[in-house]
Amino acid sequence: MVLTANFLEDCHVSQPAPAFRFASLPMQDSHGYGAVQWLLRRHCSLRPAQLGWLYLSLCIVSLSIAAFFWFQGATLVMHFAGAELLTVGVAFLVYARHAGDSEKIVLQGGQLVVELETAGHTRRAEFNREWVRVEPKDDDGSLIEVSGQGVSVRVGRHVRPELRPVLAREIRLALRAY
């Protein structure tokens, strides 16, 4: 069977959407508007709950060894084990606090919405699609500045510096196309 241009027009086949590296494919919302979403997160090898279990097992092993030496007469070992576990616990707490950091960028209808979550605090900025600027234009690896109507937000913390210009071009393309 040969497909002609008329057949494609009759079937309402449109041009394929541009391929995005970072964004999810365009989707329809409840109002029929197309939406493009970028969800940028840290690449964490351990979730905070897994880290808690790891810390608990580390405490059990370290305190067991320290207790053995305590009963052998080396009483200072328990103090050093406690200091070690306190230090490691603080480091794990800092890691767990920032493990859920993310940047969410949604282009929907006439709005570009940027949500930054850092250490449990969320910052939200909304931009009118026609007035938004996306910088940098250069390939220097700096953060991407999204600005408009007197509001400015920097995104791209969770993207490698050499890929930030690709993300900026992708956002600009989506602003023009959708």
N, C-alpha and C positions, 0 to 999 in steps of 0.2 A: 504494500500500500504506500502510495506517495503522498506525503503531507505537503499541502500547498499553503501559501500565505493566507488565502481565504479561509482554509480550514482552521489555521491557528487563530485567526481573528474571530471566527465563529465560536471557537472554544474559549475565548477570552484568555488566551495564554499571554502573559505579559513578560516583560524583560525580567530576567532573574535579578534578585536583590544583590547588591554588592557583597562580596565575602568579607566578613569582619573577623579579625583575629581575636579581639577582646570582648566584643559585644555578643549578647545572645541575639538570635534571629528576631526580626521584627514580628511582633505579635499584635493581635487585636485586643483592645480593652473592651469594657462593657458598653462604651459609647461608639464603638466602631472606629476609633482612631488607632493608627499604628503606633507601636511603642518599641523603642530600642533601649536596651538596658546593658550597662557595664557594671559588673560586680568585681571589684578588685580587692583581694584579701591577701593576708600573709600566708606563706606556705609553712605551716607548722607541722612538725613531725609528731608531736604529742598534743592531744587535747588537754585542757586543764584537769579534767577528771582523771585521765591516765597519768598525768603528772602527779596528782595527789596520791594515787596508789603507788607510784614509783617512790615518792618521798616517804610514804608510810613503810614500805619494805626496806628502804635505806635506813630509816630510824631503827627498825627492829634489828637489823643486822649489826649496825654500828653500836647500838646500846647493848646488845648481847655480848659483843666482843669486849666492850668497855666494862661490863659487869664481870666478865671472866677475869680480867686483869685487876679489877677492884678487889675481888675476893683473893687474889694472889698477893695483894699488898701494894699494888701500884695505884694509889688513890687519885693521882692527878689525871689518869687516862680518862676518867668519867667527865672531868671538867673540860678537857680538850674535845671529847666527843660531843658534849653539849654545845660548845662554841662552834664546832664544825657544823652540826645539824642546824643550829640557828642561822648561820651564814648561808648555808645551802637553801634553807627554807625561805629566807628573804629573797634570794636570787630566783627561786622557783615562783614566788609570789609575784615578783615584777614581771617575769616571763608570762605567767598565766593572766595577769591583768591586761597585757597587750596582745595576747594570742588571738583575741576576737576582733582586733582592729580591722576596719574595712572602709572602702569607699564605694558608694553606689551612685551611679549617674544614670538618670532615666530621661529620655527624650520622648515626650508624649504630647501629641497635639501641638500647641504653640508654646509649650513650656519645657525648659531643661531644668531638672531638679538634681541637685548634688547633695548627698548626705555623707558626712564624714563621721565615722565612729572611732574615737580614740579613748582607750581606757574606760569604756563604759559611758562616755559622754558623747552625745550626738549633736552635730552641728548641721543645719539644713539651710541651703540657699536655693532660691528659685530665680530663674532668669527667663525673660521673654526671648523666644527663639530668634526673632529678627534683630535683637540688640546685643546678643551675646558675642564675645570675642574669645577665641581659644589661642593661647600662646604657649610655648615658644614656636617660632618658625624655624629656628636654627637647630642643628643636630648636636647641641652641647650637652645634652643629658640632664638639664635642669628640670625642676617640677613644672607641670603644665598649669598655667594660670587661666582660669575661666572667670571672665569678668563681664559686667554689664550693669547698667542702672546704678552705679556707685557701689556695687558689691563685688568683691573679689574673693575667689577661693582657689587654693592650690591643690591639685590632685596628681596622682601618679606615684605616690610613695611606695606602693606595693608592686611596681613594675620596674624591671631593670632599666637603668639609665639609658642604655642604647636603644631600648624599645619605646621610650616615652615619645619621641617624635612620631612613631607609627601610631600610637594611641591618639595623639593630638590630630593627626591627619584623619584618622577614623572618625573622631567626634565631629570634625569639620565637615567631612563627607556626609555623615548622617544628618547634620543640621541643614545641609543643602538639599539632600535627597528626600527626606521624610517629612 
